[in-house]
Amino acid sequence: MAIAESIVREAEFFLAESGGAQASRLTIVIGEFSGVDEEALSFALPFASEGTRLAGAEFDFEKERADAECRVCGSKQACVFPLAVCASCGSSDVEVSGGTGLVIKSMELNDV
């Protein structure tokens, strides 16, 4: 619930700066390695947004892929959750990039 409340706070801050508009839809990007459970967040957001300018808004989710570059063989590929292992040589000595964030990508607004 804390993550949902944090998203609502951030969106409310933006909406206040935008002249008090109401949000009708938010698109949220969840990184594959972020540790955020999309199903739990989807369940919590409507409750967290009650009584705010996000009340009744629809929430869409996109996944952010995590990529890995192997430090042993130099191969680059997508990571497979939950382990970051090189698909080419099997090494676990990889550098992961992307896939760790949680971002409000876009917000559709209704003028009040």
LUMDRENVEX-130132 format. One line per 10 residues: for each residue x, y, z of C-alpha. Coordinates in steps of 0.5 Angstrom, whole numbers, padded with zeros to 4 digits, always signed. Layout:
BEGIN
X,Y,Z | ...;
***
This chain:
BEGIN
+0000,+0000,+0000 | +0006,+0005,+0001 | +0008,+0004,-0006 | +0001,+0006,-0008 | +0001,+0012,-0003 | +0007,+0014,-0006 | +0005,+0014,-0013 | -0001,+0018,-0011 | +0003,+0023,-0007 | +0007,+0024,-0013;
+0001,+0025,-0018 | -0003,+0029,-0014 | +0004,+0034,-0013 | +0004,+0034,-0021 | -0004,+0036,-0021 | -0003,+0041,-0016 | +0002,+0045,-0021 | -0002,+0044,-0027 | -0008,+0048,-0024 | -0012,+0043,-0021;
-0014,+0038,-0026 | -0016,+0031,-0025 | -0013,+0025,-0027 | -0017,+0020,-0032 | -0011,+0015,-0033 | -0004,+0014,-0031 | +0001,+0009,-0034 | +0006,+0006,-0029 | +0013,+0003,-0032 | +0015,-0003,-0027;
+0022,-0005,-0028 | +0023,-0013,-0028 | +0028,-0013,-0022 | +0024,-0007,-0018 | +0021,-0012,-0013 | +0014,-0009,-0014 | +0008,-0013,-0015 | +0004,-0011,-0021 | -0002,-0015,-0018 | -0001,-0012,-0011;
+0000,-0005,-0014 | -0006,-0005,-0019 | -0011,-0007,-0013 | -0008,-0002,-0008 | -0008,+0004,-0013 | -0016,+0005,-0013 | -0016,+0005,-0005 | -0010,+0010,-0004 | -0013,+0015,-0009 | -0020,+0015,-0006;
-0021,+0022,-0004 | -0016,+0025,-0009 | -0016,+0028,-0016 | -0014,+0021,-0018 | -0020,+0018,-0015 | -0024,+0014,-0021 | -0017,+0014,-0025 | -0015,+0008,-0029 | -0008,+0005,-0028 | -0004,+0002,-0034;
+0002,-0002,-0033 | +0008,-0003,-0037 | +0014,-0007,-0036 | +0021,-0005,-0036 | +0026,-0010,-0039 | +0033,-0011,-0035 | +0039,-0012,-0039 | +0045,-0015,-0038 | +0052,-0015,-0040 | +0057,-0020,-0039;
+0064,-0018,-0036 | +0067,-0025,-0038 | +0065,-0026,-0045 | +0062,-0019,-0047 | +0055,-0022,-0049 | +0049,-0017,-0048 | +0042,-0020,-0047 | +0036,-0019,-0043 | +0036,-0021,-0036 | +0031,-0027,-0034;
+0028,-0026,-0027 | +0030,-0028,-0022 | +0037,-0029,-0024 | +0042,-0025,-0028 | +0046,-0030,-0031 | +0050,-0030,-0038 | +0046,-0034,-0043 | +0052,-0035,-0047 | +0057,-0037,-0042 | +0053,-0038,-0036;
+0057,-0033,-0032 | +0054,-0029,-0026 | +0059,-0024,-0027 | +0054,-0019,-0031 | +0052,-0012,-0030 | +0045,-0011,-0030 | +0042,-0004,-0033 | +0035,-0002,-0033 | +0029,-0006,-0030 | +0030,-0003,-0023;
+0025,+0003,-0023 | +0018,+0005,-0022 | +0016,+0011,-0026 | +0009,+0015,-0028 | +0010,+0015,-0035 | +0004,+0019,-0037 | -0002,+0022,-0034 | -0009,+0023,-0038 | -0012,+0030,-0035 | -0019,+0032,-0035;
-0020,+0040,-0034 | -0024,+0041,-0027;
***
